[in-house]
C-alpha cells in the first residue's frame, strides 16, 4: 500500500471508512426485494469509492480489489438471474474484510506518525555515498548536516544495488560494497527484525526503509531513492535530506523540490584508494 505524494493516511482512512459504511448499509435485509436495485446500490458504492481512492493510492492494486471476479458477475445481474442476493452478499462481506485490512495498515501509519521524532533529521543516502565516501560510521553527521540528531535511512533499493556491486562490479567497488554490507549486518543484527534503528554514534542512528506493499520498483536506483525521500517528506517527522555526492542526482532531486546535501570532497575516497580502504 503506497500513498500518493501529499496524501495523508488520515484522509485515506476516511475514504476507506466511508466505503465500509456504505457496504455495511447494504448487508442482509438492506437489499430489498429487487435484484436490480441491489445490484445498482452495490455498484454505486464501489464506483463512488473508486473516485475517492484515486486521490490517495499509487497504482491500481486497490482497484483490482474492488473489481473482483464477483464484481463483474454482479454487473451482469438481472431480475431473472439465479441467486443474485448470495452473490452480492458474499462480495459485500469480502469487501468489508478487505476494508478492515487496509484500515489496520493505515492505522499503523498514523500511529508511526504520531510517535515520530520531529527533532531528528531524516537523511536518505544514495548508493554513491556508500561506495565513494568514507564509511558512514566515520562521518560526523551532526556537523555535516547541521542537525541536533540524524536518522540515516537506507532504502532497500540501495541495499540491492550494493549487492549487485558486490557480485558484479569493478574489483575496488566489489570490495567496498561487500564491506558496507557486512557492516550493516553487524549493526542491524537483532534490531527491529534486522531493519534497525541501530545507534552509530551519539545522536545518529541507521535503519532500513522497506518498500510499502504493492510498490513496483523502478529499474533505476536513483529514482527509487528519490521516491523514498518524497514519500518520507509526506510523513510526520524531522526534515528530510537527500545526501549525495553525485551532481546529476543533486539536480534531479532539487527539481523535485527535495532538500539535497552534497558531501564535501574531503570525505570522498581517492579514486586510486586501495580496495581495503574504508
C-alpha positions in Angstrom: 0.0 0.0 0.0 1.7 3.2 -1.2 0.2 6.6 -0.8 0.4 9.3 -3.4 2.7 12.3 -2.7 0.8 14.7 -0.5 -1.9 12.1 0.5 -2.3 11.9 4.3 -3.0 8.5 5.8 -5.8 10.1 7.8 -7.6 11.2 4.6 -7.1 7.8 3.0 -8.5 6.2 6.2 -11.6 8.4 6.0 -12.2 7.3 2.4 -11.9 3.6 3.2 -14.1 4.0 6.3 -16.8 5.7 4.1 -16.7 2.7 1.8 -17.1 0.4 4.8 -20.1 2.3 6.0 -21.8 2.2 2.6 -21.2 -1.5 2.2 -22.3 -2.1 5.8 -25.6 -0.4 5.0 -26.2 -2.9 2.2 -25.8 -6.0 4.3 -28.5 -8.6 4.6 -32.1 -7.2 4.5 -30.9 -3.8 3.3 -31.0 -5.1 -0.3 -34.8 -5.1 -0.6 -36.7 -7.4 -3.0 -35.3 -6.3 -6.3 -32.1 -7.8 -7.6 -31.6 -4.9 -10.0 -31.9 -2.4 -7.1 -29.5 -4.4 -5.0 -27.0 -4.6 -8.0 -27.2 -0.9 -8.6 -26.8 0.1 -5.0 -23.7 -2.1 -4.7 -22.2 -0.8 -7.9 -22.8 2.8 -6.9 -20.9 2.2 -3.6 -17.9 0.7 -5.5 -17.9 3.4 -8.2 -18.0 6.1 -5.6 -15.1 4.5 -3.7 -13.1 4.3 -6.9 -13.4 8.0 -7.5 -12.3 8.7 -3.9 -9.4 6.3 -3.7 -7.7 7.5 -6.9 -6.7 10.6 -4.9 -4.8 8.5 -2.3 -3.1 5.4 -3.6 -0.3 4.8 -6.1 -1.1 2.4 -8.9 -4.3 0.4 -9.2 -3.8 -2.5 -6.9 -6.7 -1.3 -4.8 -8.9 -1.2 -8.0 -8.3 -4.9 -8.6 -9.5 -5.5 -5.0 -12.7 -3.6 -5.7 -13.3 -5.1 -9.2 -13.1 -8.7 -8.4 -14.4 -11.6 -10.5 -17.7 -11.5 -8.5 -17.9 -7.7 -9.2 -18.1 -8.4 -12.9 -20.8 -11.1 -12.4 -22.8 -8.6 -10.3 -22.7 -6.1 -13.1 -24.5 -8.6 -15.3 -27.3 -9.4 -12.9 -30.9 -9.1 -14.0 -34.2 -9.9 -12.2 -34.1 -13.3 -13.7 -30.6 -14.2 -12.6 -30.2 -17.2 -10.3 -29.5 -16.5 -6.7 -28.4 -12.8 -7.0 -28.5 -12.0 -3.3 -26.0 -14.6 -2.1 -23.6 -13.4 -4.8 -23.9 -9.8 -3.8 -23.9 -10.6 -0.1 -20.7 -12.7 -0.3 -18.9 -9.9 -2.2 -20.0 -7.3 0.3 -18.6 -9.4 3.2 -15.3 -9.9 1.2 -15.0 -6.2 0.6 -15.7 -5.4 4.3 -12.9 -7.7 5.3 -10.6 -6.0 2.8 -11.6 -2.6 4.2 -10.6 -3.8 7.7 -7.2 -4.9 6.5 -6.5 -1.6 4.8 -7.7 0.3 7.8 -5.3 -1.7 10.0 -2.4 -0.7 7.7 -3.4 2.9 7.7 -3.8 2.9 11.5 -0.3 1.6 11.8 1.0 4.5 9.6 -1.0 7.0 11.7 0.5 5.6 14.9 4.0 5.8 13.5 3.5 9.4 12.5 2.1 10.3 15.9 5.2 8.8 17.6 7.7 10.3 15.1 10.6 12.2 16.4 10.4 15.6 14.8 13.7 16.7 16.2 15.8 14.2 14.2 16.6 14.9 10.5 15.8 12.0 8.2 18.8 11.6 5.9 18.4 9.4 2.8 21.8 8.4 1.4 22.2 7.3 -2.2 24.4 4.5 -3.3 27.2 6.9 -4.4 27.7 7.9 -0.7 28.2 4.3 0.4 30.6 3.4 -2.4 32.7 6.6 -2.8 32.9 8.2 0.6 34.2 7.4 4.0 32.2 4.7 5.9 29.1 6.2 7.4 30.3 5.4 11.0 33.4 7.7 10.4 31.4 10.7 9.3 30.3 13.4 11.8 26.7 13.6 10.5 25.5 16.1 13.1 28.2 18.6 11.9 27.8 17.8 8.2 24.1 18.2 8.2 23.9 20.9 10.8 21.2 19.0 12.8 20.9 18.1 16.5 20.0 14.5 15.7 20.1 12.4 12.5 18.4 9.2 11.4 20.3 7.7 8.4 17.7 5.9 6.3 18.8 3.1 4.0 16.4 2.4 1.1 16.0 -1.3 0.3 16.8 -0.4 -3.3 20.3 0.8 -2.2 20.9 -2.5 -0.4 20.0 -4.2 -3.7 22.4 -2.0 -5.7 25.2 -2.7 -3.2 24.5 -6.4 -3.6 24.8 -6.0 -7.3 28.1 -4.2 -7.0 29.4 -6.8 -4.6 28.7 -9.6 -7.1 29.5 -7.9 -10.4 31.1 -4.5 -10.0 34.7 -3.5 -10.5 37.2 -5.0 -8.1 37.5 -1.9 -5.9 33.8 -1.4 -5.7 33.1 -5.1 -5.1 35.3 -5.0 -2.0 33.8 -1.7 -0.8 30.2 -3.0 -1.3 31.0 -6.2 0.5 32.4 -4.3 3.5 29.5 -2.0 3.7 27.0 -4.8 3.6 28.9 -6.7 6.2 28.9 -3.6 8.4 25.1 -3.2 8.0 24.6 -6.8 9.0 26.6 -6.3 12.1 24.9 -3.1 13.1 21.4 -4.3 12.4 21.6 -7.8 13.7 18.8 -8.5 16.2 17.4 -5.0 15.9 13.8 -4.4 14.7 13.7 -7.6 12.6 17.1 -6.6 11.1 15.9 -3.2 10.0 17.0 -1.1 12.9 17.3 1.5 14.2 20.9 0.9 15.3 23.0 3.6 17.0 26.1 4.7 15.1 27.2 7.4 17.5 25.6 9.9 19.8 22.6 11.3 18.1 22.9 9.3 14.9 21.1 6.1 14.0 20.8 3.8 11.0 17.7 2.0 9.8 16.5 0.2 6.6 13.4 1.6 4.8 11.3 -1.2 3.2 9.1 -0.6 0.2 5.4 -0.4 1.0 3.2 -3.4 0.0 2.2 -3.1 -3.7 5.2 -0.9 -4.6 6.5 -1.6 -8.1 10.3 -0.9 -8.1 11.9 1.3 -10.7 14.9 -0.2 -12.6 16.9 3.0 -11.7 18.1 3.0 -8.1 18.5 6.8 -8.0 14.8 7.1 -8.9 13.9 4.8 -6.1 16.0 6.8 -3.6 14.1 10.0 -4.6 10.8 8.2 -4.3 11.7 7.2 -0.8 12.7 10.7 0.1 9.5 12.1 -1.3 7.4 9.5 0.5 9.1 10.4 3.8 8.6 14.1 3.2 4.8 13.5 3.2 5.0 11.8 6.6 5.4 13.4 10.0 8.9 13.7 11.3 12.0 15.8 11.1 13.3 17.4 7.9 14.1 15.1 5.0 17.6 15.5 3.5 18.8 13.6 0.4 22.5 13.1 0.8 24.6 12.5 -2.4 28.0 13.1 -4.0 26.5 12.9 -7.5 25.8 16.2 -9.3 23.2 14.7 -11.6 21.4 13.2 -8.7 21.5 16.5 -6.9 20.0 18.4 -9.8 17.2 15.9 -10.4 16.3 15.7 -6.7 16.3 19.5 -6.4 14.0 19.7 -9.4 11.5 17.6 -7.4 11.6 20.0 -4.5 13.8 17.8 -2.3 16.4 19.3 0.0 19.8 18.0 -1.1 23.0 17.9 0.8 26.2 17.4 -1.1 29.0 15.8 0.9 32.4 17.6 0.7 35.2 16.2 -1.3 37.4 15.8 1.8 35.2 12.8 2.7 35.5 11.2 -0.7 37.7 8.2 -1.0 40.5 8.6 -3.6 39.9 7.0 -6.9 43.1 5.1 -6.6 42.5 4.0 -3.0 43.5 0.5 -2.0 40.5 -1.9 -2.2 40.6 -2.4 1.5 40.5 1.3 2.4 37.3 2.3 4.2 
